[in-house]
Amino acid sequence: MQVDLIIRNIRELVCVSVDGKPRCGSAMQDIDVITEAGIAVRDGRIYDVARSEIITGQYTAECIIDAAGKVVTPGFVDPHTHPVFAHTREKEFEQRIQGVSYVDIAQSGGGILSTLTSTRQADEELLYQLAKERIGKMIALGTTTLEAKSGYGLTTQSELAQLRVIDRLAKTLPIDIVPTFMGAHEFPLEYKQNHQGYIDILCREMLPAVAEQGIARYCDIFTEAHVYSLEESRQVLMCAQKHGLQLKMHADEIEPMGGAELAAQLGCISADHLGMTSTEGITAMQKAGVIPVLLPATLFSLGSKTYAPAREMLEAGLPVALATDFNPGSCNCDSMPFVITLACLMMRMTPAEALTAATINAAAAIGMDRLTGSISIGKQADLLIWDIPSYRFIPYHIGSSYLQTVLKKGAVIWSAE
C-alpha cells in the first residue's frame, strides 16, 4: 500500500499512549515503547505503527527516513507560554540574584507592568517578527504545538492586537498554536488603586470585544495575593465563560490561597504553576478533572527552594502536565527538554512521567489531545527523531541538543543537518 512517509529502523519508538488518551497518576509511567520500530504516515497522520520489517513489508512511500537506530518520540506540547512582547527584562534577573523578590519588583513598577509600555507602543509587525523568532527557537528544541497568551497590553486595543499577532503566527508558522486571552495578567498602573474599575473594563469592554474578534479559545488570569484575589478572579472568569471562552488559571504560584480550589469550582481545563498549592487543592482538582500544569523552570529562574508537589499530585491520580512558561520576566526559558530535566531533578518525576507530562497530558491541557501528544494511529504525525540511546537520555543530558529532526504532520520543519 502506498503512503506518504515511512520512518524505519527506529531503535526505540516512544508512543507515550497507544490509545491516544491522557495518562493519570501511576499510569504516566507506562509509555508504550516499541523497539526496532517503523511508522507509516499518510495525509499528515499516523497510519500505522509496528515493527520496522512489518512497516517496510506492507507499505511503500516516495519519502523514506532511515532512523538508523535513533529514538523517536512525540513532538513536545508547550501548554503555557507568553511569546508576544517587545523587550526582555534581564535587569530584573540581576535584581533577583541580588535578593530582590519577584513580588517586590512587581510592586515597584517592574515585572509585568514594565513590559506594558513597550508592548503597547510596538506595532503588530514588530511583535510578530519577534515572536516568530522566539517560536523558531522553540521548534528547534522539539516543540510542535504550543499555547500563546496575550496579556502585555491590558487595554482593549493592545490585547486585541496581541491576539491578532498570535492568530497570524498560527496561520504562518508550521506548528499548531492555541490562542489565550489574558487581559487579567496584572492591573495597569492607572488602576492599581481601583481594581474594580479595571475589572469593569475587562467584563464590559474587553471580553465582549475578544469574543467578537473570535480568535481566543481560552481566558487565563493571574490569581495571586499581589494581583487578582479569588473573588476578583471568579468575577472575571465567570464573565469569560458567559462569552464562550474556556478557562485556565495561574494559581497558587507564590502562596496557597485557594486558586486550585477555585479552578475546580469553575471547571477550568487547567490550573498552572501550583508551586504552593495545598493538599485540599490537589484533591479538588482531581475530583473536578482539572489538569495541573507545572512550570519548574519558573521556580528555578526565581531561585525557589521549593517546587510544586508533583509526587503528591501523581499519587492523587492527577494527569500532571509540564510547560516552559516562556516569558520576558520570571522565566525566559524556551526549552521543553530542560523543563523535563527540572521535573526529574527538582520534582522527582521519572523520565517516563516527565515525557508523558510534556506530550499527551500537555496536549490535554489545551484541548489538543485528540490531534497530537502521542504516537497513535489517526493522530497528526508530530514527531521528533533523536540521536540518543534511549528516551531516558533526554532529561539526563543537560545543555546541547541531540535532536536531529522535527516533523509536523509528517513534514520536516527543522533538521540539524
VEXZA-692726 format. One record per residue (C-alpha): residue number from 1; residue in one letter; x negated, y negated, z. Coordinates in pm, whole numbers. Layout:
<nodes>
pos  code  xx  yy  zz
NUM  A  X  Y  Z .
...
</nodes>
This chain:
<nodes>
pos  code  xx  yy  zz
1  M  0  0  0 .
2  Q  -122  -350  -86 .
3  V  -169  -603  197 .
4  D  -339  -942  205 .
5  L  -619  -871  450 .
6  I  -789  -575  614 .
7  I  -1026  -606  906 .
8  R  -1214  -279  951 .
9  N  -1482  -127  1172 .
10  I  -1377  -314  1485 .
11  R  -1573  -182  1782 .
12  E  -1311  -296  2032 .
13  L  -970  -432  1936 .
14  V  -817  -601  2240 .
15  C  -443  -610  2168 .
16  V  -361  -750  2518 .
17  S  4  -650  2480 .
18  V  111  -397  2218 .
19  D  480  -471  2281 .
20  G  406  -844  2244 .
21  K  557  -942  2578 .
22  P  402  -1139  2866 .
23  R  241  -938  3145 .
24  C  321  -986  3513 .
25  G  114  -916  3823 .
26  S  -78  -589  3814 .
27  A  27  -526  3452 .
28  M  -205  -810  3346 .
29  Q  -491  -563  3396 .
30  D  -359  -332  3121 .
31  I  -475  -489  2796 .
32  D  -440  -210  2537 .
33  V  -786  -168  2388 .
34  I  -832  34  2067 .
35  T  -1185  142  1974 .
36  E  -1311  185  1617 .
37  A  -1002  -1  1502 .
38  G  -862  -175  1198 .
39  I  -592  -433  1125 .
40  A  -374  -482  817 .
41  V  -233  -833  760 .
42  R  48  -926  523 .
43  D  211  -1268  473 .
44  G  14  -1407  767 .
45  R  149  -1143  1007 .
46  I  2  -833  1162 .
47  Y  139  -547  953 .
48  D  -38  -253  1115 .
49  V  -293  -172  1384 .
50  A  -465  165  1403 .
51  R  -799  342  1387 .
52  S  -1017  192  1115 .
53  E  -1014  503  894 .
54  I  -633  511  902 .
55  I  -603  145  801 .
56  T  -854  175  516 .
57  G  -695  501  404 .
58  Q  -339  368  389 .
59  Y  -389  9  270 .
60  T  -574  -185  2 .
61  A  -646  -558  1 .
62  E  -835  -812  -207 .
63  C  -976  -959  115 .
64  I  -1159  -720  346 .
65  I  -1354  -829  653 .
66  D  -1602  -576  785 .
67  A  -1619  -644  1159 .
68  A  -1929  -426  1170 .
69  G  -1894  -322  1532 .
70  K  -1773  -656  1664 .
71  V  -1491  -727  1909 .
72  V  -1153  -872  1805 .
73  T  -916  -1047  2045 .
74  P  -604  -1260  2003 .
75  G  -665  -1629  1946 .
76  F  -653  -1835  2263 .
77  V  -341  -2030  2352 .
78  D  -404  -2351  2547 .
79  P  -71  -2450  2707 .
80  H  -174  -2775  2877 .
81  T  -376  -3048  2701 .
82  H  -384  -3429  2674 .
83  P  -578  -3488  2349 .
84  V  -428  -3820  2231 .
85  F  -617  -4110  2390 .
86  A  -858  -4381  2289 .
87  H  -1154  -4387  2526 .
88  T  -1330  -4147  2761 .
89  R  -1390  -4204  3133 .
90  E  -1737  -4071  3208 .
91  K  -1797  -4356  3456 .
92  E  -1528  -4205  3679 .
93  F  -1713  -3874  3663 .
94  E  -2014  -4051  3809 .
95  Q  -1796  -4214  4076 .
96  R  -1661  -3876  4184 .
97  I  -2015  -3741  4212 .
98  Q  -2090  -4033  4442 .
99  G  -1799  -3942  4667 .
100  V  -1503  -4146  4542 .
101  S  -1191  -3929  4527 .
102  Y  -967  -3889  4225 .
103  V  -676  -4045  4417 .
104  D  -887  -4342  4529 .
105  I  -998  -4404  4170 .
106  A  -637  -4391  4053 .
107  Q  -511  -4624  4325 .
108  S  -780  -4880  4245 .
109  G  -663  -4911  3884 .
110  G  -876  -4634  3735 .
111  G  -762  -4289  3638 .
112  I  -468  -4260  3401 .
113  L  -396  -4632  3421 .
114  S  -741  -4715  3283 .
115  T  -660  -4520  2967 .
116  L  -333  -4703  2908 .
117  T  -467  -5032  2776 .
118  S  -700  -4890  2512 .
119  T  -448  -4629  2401 .
120  R  -166  -4883  2377 .
121  Q  -389  -5107  2166 .
122  A  -518  -4832  1935 .
123  D  -338  -4779  1607 .
124  E  -197  -4440  1518 .
125  E  -466  -4368  1259 .
126  L  -744  -4407  1516 .
127  L  -558  -4191  1770 .
128  Y  -502  -3928  1502 .
129  Q  -866  -3918  1393 .
130  L  -996  -3899  1750 .
131  A  -754  -3621  1845 .
132  K  -824  -3433  1521 .
133  E  -1196  -3427  1601 .
134  R  -1132  -3310  1957 .
135  I  -899  -3033  1848 .
136  G  -1151  -2926  1586 .
137  K  -1396  -2850  1865 .
138  M  -1128  -2650  2046 .
139  I  -1067  -2444  1732 .
140  A  -1439  -2367  1711 .
141  L  -1413  -2227  2065 .
142  G  -1123  -1999  1976 .
143  T  -805  -2199  2037 .
144  T  -545  -2118  1772 .
145  T  -235  -2258  1948 .
146  L  -207  -2546  2190 .
147  E  37  -2776  2365 .
148  A  -29  -3151  2342 .
149  K  121  -3419  2566 .
150  S  185  -3788  2527 .
151  G  153  -3996  2843 .
152  Y  -119  -4256  2785 .
153  G  109  -4542  2688 .
154  L  401  -4548  2931 .
155  T  602  -4779  2707 .
156  T  869  -4656  2470 .
157  Q  679  -4781  2166 .
158  S  346  -4626  2270 .
159  E  494  -4293  2378 .
160  L  683  -4254  2051 .
161  A  363  -4341  1864 .
162  Q  167  -4072  2050 .
163  L  435  -3816  1970 .
164  R  414  -3915  1603 .
165  V  39  -3856  1620 .
166  I  97  -3513  1776 .
167  D  351  -3432  1504 .
168  R  102  -3535  1234 .
169  L  -166  -3319  1396 .
170  A  75  -3025  1399 .
171  K  152  -3073  1030 .
172  T  -206  -3124  910 .
173  L  -426  -2902  1128 .
174  P  -438  -2523  1070 .
175  I  -310  -2430  1418 .
176  D  23  -2441  1600 .
177  I  66  -2750  1819 .
178  V  359  -2776  2061 .
179  P  457  -3138  2150 .
180  T  541  -3252  2504 .
181  F  669  -3593  2616 .
182  M  502  -3713  2935 .
183  G  615  -4070  2988 .
184  A  621  -3983  3359 .
185  H  244  -3940  3374 .
186  E  196  -4239  3606 .
187  F  371  -4561  3697 .
188  P  247  -4853  3484 .
189  L  67  -5119  3686 .
190  E  358  -5359  3637 .
191  Y  592  -5105  3806 .
192  K  364  -4987  4087 .
193  Q  589  -5157  4341 .
194  N  911  -5087  4153 .
195  H  927  -4715  4084 .
196  Q  1300  -4711  4023 .
197  G  1264  -4987  3766 .
198  Y  1033  -4769  3556 .
199  I  1243  -4456  3614 .
200  D  1541  -4652  3479 .
201  I  1338  -4726  3163 .
202  L  1244  -4357  3135 .
203  C  1603  -4241  3170 .
204  R  1792  -4514  2986 .
205  E  1545  -4603  2712 .
206  M  1254  -4362  2665 .
207  L  1424  -4025  2691 .
208  P  1712  -4119  2457 .
209  A  1456  -4252  2207 .
210  V  1242  -3937  2238 .
211  A  1547  -3719  2185 .
212  E  1649  -3922  1879 .
213  Q  1295  -3902  1739 .
214  G  1322  -3523  1765 .
215  I  952  -3436  1795 .
216  A  902  -3339  2161 .
217  R  1004  -2992  2271 .
218  Y  920  -3034  2641 .
219  C  923  -3305  2908 .
220  D  650  -3299  3173 .
221  I  598  -3506  3488 .
222  F  313  -3562  3736 .
223  T  469  -3467  4070 .
224  E  224  -3564  4343 .
225  A  224  -3780  4655 .
226  H  48  -4073  4484 .
227  V  261  -4056  4168 .
228  Y  616  -3911  4141 .
229  S  793  -3788  4453 .
230  L  1013  -3481  4449 .
231  E  1332  -3684  4423 .
232  E  1188  -3912  4154 .
233  S  1079  -3603  3964 .
234  R  1419  -3443  3998 .
235  Q  1585  -3757  3860 .
236  V  1361  -3775  3554 .
237  L  1365  -3403  3476 .
238  M  1741  -3371  3506 .
239  C  1777  -3662  3265 .
240  A  1534  -3494  3024 .
241  Q  1737  -3176  3045 .
242  K  2053  -3368  2953 .
243  H  1873  -3494  2642 .
244  G  1789  -3141  2529 .
245  L  1427  -3116  2640 .
246  Q  1286  -2811  2815 .
247  L  1098  -2877  3137 .
248  K  741  -2849  3260 .
249  M  575  -2992  3572 .
250  H  237  -3094  3707 .
251  A  294  -2954  4056 .
252  D  108  -2918  4388 .
253  E  -230  -3010  4242 .
254  I  -359  -3207  4541 .
255  E  -100  -3149  4815 .
256  P  151  -2867  4883 .
257  M  451  -3100  4852 .
258  G  708  -2857  4712 .
259  G  651  -2908  4342 .
260  A  658  -2534  4268 .
261  E  987  -2501  4453 .
262  L  1136  -2788  4252 .
263  A  1016  -2628  3928 .
264  A  1202  -2314  4033 .
265  Q  1518  -2505  4122 .
266  L  1527  -2685  3787 .
267  G  1438  -2383  3575 .
268  C  1111  -2519  3438 .
269  I  935  -2292  3190 .
270  S  611  -2356  3378 .
271  A  457  -2526  3678 .
272  D  99  -2634  3614 .
273  H  -207  -2697  3835 .
274  L  -78  -2542  4163 .
275  G  -413  -2583  4335 .
276  M  -243  -2629  4671 .
277  T  90  -2453  4622 .
278  S  242  -2268  4917 .
279  T  349  -1907  4964 .
280  E  707  -2033  4955 .
281  G  638  -2199  4621 .
282  I  493  -1876  4482 .
283  T  799  -1681  4594 .
284  A  1033  -1941  4445 .
285  M  854  -1931  4107 .
286  Q  867  -1553  4099 .
287  K  1240  -1544  4167 .
288  A  1316  -1814  3910 .
289  G  1087  -1683  3635 .
290  V  860  -1989  3630 .
291  I  518  -1929  3471 .
292  P  226  -2064  3679 .
293  V  -31  -2232  3453 .
294  L  -361  -2259  3639 .
295  L  -628  -2515  3546 .
296  P  -953  -2414  3718 .
297  A  -1168  -2644  3503 .
298  T  -987  -2944  3651 .
299  L  -1065  -2839  4007 .
300  F  -1422  -2758  3900 .
301  S  -1457  -3104  3742 .
302  L  -1316  -3270  4054 .
303  G  -1566  -3084  4272 .
304  S  -1297  -2899  4463 .
305  K  -1395  -2636  4718 .
306  T  -1066  -2452  4675 .
307  Y  -877  -2319  4375 .
308  A  -523  -2209  4302 .
309  P  -427  -1884  4481 .
310  A  -430  -1670  4169 .
311  R  -459  -1339  4350 .
312  E  -160  -1419  4570 .
313  M  36  -1504  4257 .
314  L  -68  -1178  4091 .
315  E  28  -979  4399 .
316  A  368  -1152  4389 .
317  G  417  -1027  4033 .
318  L  387  -1360  3853 .
319  P  275  -1391  3487 .
320  V  -26  -1614  3552 .
321  A  -145  -1831  3259 .
322  L  -458  -2040  3204 .
323  A  -521  -2373  3027 .
324  T  -801  -2627  2989 .
325  D  -614  -2946  3092 .
326  F  -834  -3125  2838 .
327  N  -805  -3498  2914 .
328  P  -1023  -3812  2932 .
329  G  -1047  -3827  3311 .
330  S  -1018  -3537  3550 .
331  C  -1116  -3262  3306 .
332  N  -1290  -3327  2976 .
333  C  -1307  -2954  2901 .
334  D  -1213  -2814  2560 .
335  S  -1333  -2456  2614 .
336  M  -1095  -2172  2691 .
337  P  -1391  -1930  2728 .
338  F  -1527  -2149  3009 .
339  V  -1182  -2159  3171 .
340  I  -1175  -1777  3159 .
341  T  -1517  -1768  3327 .
342  L  -1399  -2001  3604 .
343  A  -1084  -1792  3652 .
344  C  -1302  -1489  3713 .
345  L  -1565  -1657  3931 .
346  M  -1352  -1901  4131 .
347  M  -1012  -1731  4147 .
348  R  -1132  -1367  4144 .
349  M  -931  -1272  3838 .
350  T  -1068  -978  3642 .
351  P  -1178  -1029  3281 .
352  A  -869  -841  3163 .
353  E  -636  -1054  3377 .
354  A  -802  -1375  3263 .
355  L  -783  -1277  2894 .
356  T  -414  -1194  2935 .
357  A  -362  -1530  3107 .
358  A  -533  -1713  2818 .
359  T  -334  -1540  2544 .
360  I  10  -1380  2580 .
361  N  101  -1543  2914 .
362  A  -25  -1882  2796 .
363  A  189  -1842  2485 .
364  A  494  -1769  2702 .
365  A  428  -2090  2899 .
366  I  503  -2291  2583 .
367  G  767  -2066  2430 .
368  M  533  -1924  2165 .
369  D  504  -1562  2282 .
370  R  727  -1425  2005 .
371  L  482  -1560  1747 .
372  T  136  -1535  1900 .
373  G  -72  -1442  2204 .
374  S  -121  -1071  2134 .
375  I  -222  -840  1853 .
376  S  120  -687  1794 .
377  I  291  -578  1474 .
378  G  504  -863  1338 .
379  K  319  -1143  1514 .
380  Q  102  -1405  1347 .
381  A  -247  -1281  1270 .
382  D  -415  -1529  1506 .
383  L  -743  -1351  1566 .
384  L  -1095  -1405  1700 .
385  I  -1395  -1198  1592 .
386  W  -1676  -1188  1850 .
387  D  -2034  -1066  1815 .
388  I  -2033  -918  2167 .
389  P  -2044  -567  2316 .
390  S  -1702  -586  2488 .
391  Y  -1430  -832  2590 .
392  R  -1587  -849  2938 .
393  F  -1876  -1039  2782 .
394  I  -1651  -1344  2724 .
395  P  -1644  -1457  3092 .
396  Y  -1984  -1302  3166 .
397  H  -2173  -1527  2926 .
398  I  -2181  -1897  3016 .
399  G  -2299  -2156  2766 .
400  S  -2339  -2087  2397 .
401  S  -2064  -1928  2190 .
402  Y  -2074  -1577  2047 .
403  L  -1757  -1638  1850 .
404  Q  -1806  -1554  1481 .
405  T  -1474  -1612  1308 .
406  V  -1138  -1774  1388 .
407  L  -832  -1668  1187 .
408  K  -488  -1832  1192 .
409  K  -203  -1647  1023 .
410  G  -460  -1425  857 .
411  A  -668  -1710  708 .
412  V  -1019  -1801  821 .
413  I  -1005  -2150  970 .
414  W  -1352  -2153  1128 .
415  S  -1667  -1947  1088 .
416  A  -2009  -1958  1249 .
417  E  -2169  -1866  916 .
</nodes>
